[in-house]
């Protein structure tokens, strides 16, 4: 993010951000925090019907005000 935006971005975690969520949902988020959220690129490609963008490409689109990735349309 810092490279794309040209400024330092720091991670911050707010302890109470989840508020009052069901225990099962909290357990799921805790699992993802510790183990990550793995996926299959073939499955993602099939769901999207196209090649998925990289995180960097998506952040670049957001930075230029083009979150859908349509390019410059005047």
C-alpha positions as CSV (number, residue, x, y, z in Angstrom):
1,X,0.0,0.0,0.0
2,X,2.8,2.4,0.9
3,X,4.5,1.9,-2.5
4,X,1.3,2.5,-4.4
5,X,0.1,5.5,-2.4
6,X,3.5,7.1,-2.0
7,X,3.1,7.5,1.8
8,X,3.7,5.3,4.8
9,X,0.7,3.1,5.8
10,X,0.8,1.4,9.2
11,X,-1.3,-1.5,10.4
12,X,-3.5,-0.8,13.3
13,X,-5.8,-3.2,15.2
14,X,-8.7,-1.8,17.2
15,X,-9.4,-4.4,20.0
16,X,-13.2,-3.6,20.2
17,X,-13.9,-3.2,16.5
18,X,-15.9,-6.4,16.2
19,X,-18.2,-5.3,19.0
20,X,-20.8,-7.8,20.0
21,X,-20.5,-10.6,17.4
22,X,-21.5,-14.2,17.9
23,X,-18.8,-16.4,19.3
24,X,-18.6,-18.6,16.2
25,X,-17.9,-15.6,14.0
26,X,-15.3,-14.3,16.4
27,X,-13.6,-17.8,16.4
28,X,-13.6,-17.7,12.6
29,X,-11.8,-14.3,12.5
30,X,-9.3,-15.5,15.2
31,X,-8.5,-18.5,13.0
32,X,-8.0,-16.4,9.9
33,X,-5.8,-14.0,12.0
34,X,-3.5,-16.9,13.1
35,X,-3.6,-19.1,10.0
36,X,-4.6,-16.8,7.1
37,X,-7.4,-17.4,4.6
38,X,-6.2,-19.8,1.9
39,X,-7.8,-20.1,-1.4
40,X,-7.5,-21.7,-4.8
41,X,-6.7,-19.5,-7.8
42,X,-8.5,-21.8,-10.1
43,X,-11.7,-21.6,-8.1
44,X,-11.4,-17.8,-7.9
45,X,-10.8,-17.6,-11.7
46,X,-14.0,-19.7,-12.2
47,X,-16.1,-17.6,-9.8
48,X,-14.9,-14.3,-11.4
49,X,-15.0,-15.5,-15.0
50,X,-11.6,-13.8,-15.6
51,X,-8.1,-13.7,-14.3
52,X,-8.0,-12.2,-10.8
53,X,-6.2,-8.9,-10.2
54,X,-3.2,-8.8,-7.9
55,X,-3.6,-6.8,-4.7
56,X,-1.2,-4.2,-6.1
57,X,-3.3,-3.8,-9.3
58,X,-6.4,-3.3,-7.2
59,X,-4.7,-0.7,-5.0
60,X,-3.5,1.1,-8.1
61,X,-7.0,1.2,-9.4
62,X,-8.3,2.5,-6.1
63,X,-5.6,5.2,-6.0
64,X,-6.6,6.5,-9.4
65,X,-10.3,6.4,-8.6
66,X,-11.1,3.4,-10.7
67,X,-12.1,0.6,-8.2
68,X,-13.9,-1.4,-10.9
69,X,-10.9,-1.5,-13.1
70,X,-12.6,0.0,-16.1
71,X,-9.6,2.3,-17.0
72,X,-9.8,5.9,-18.0
73,X,-13.2,6.7,-19.4
74,X,-13.1,10.5,-19.4
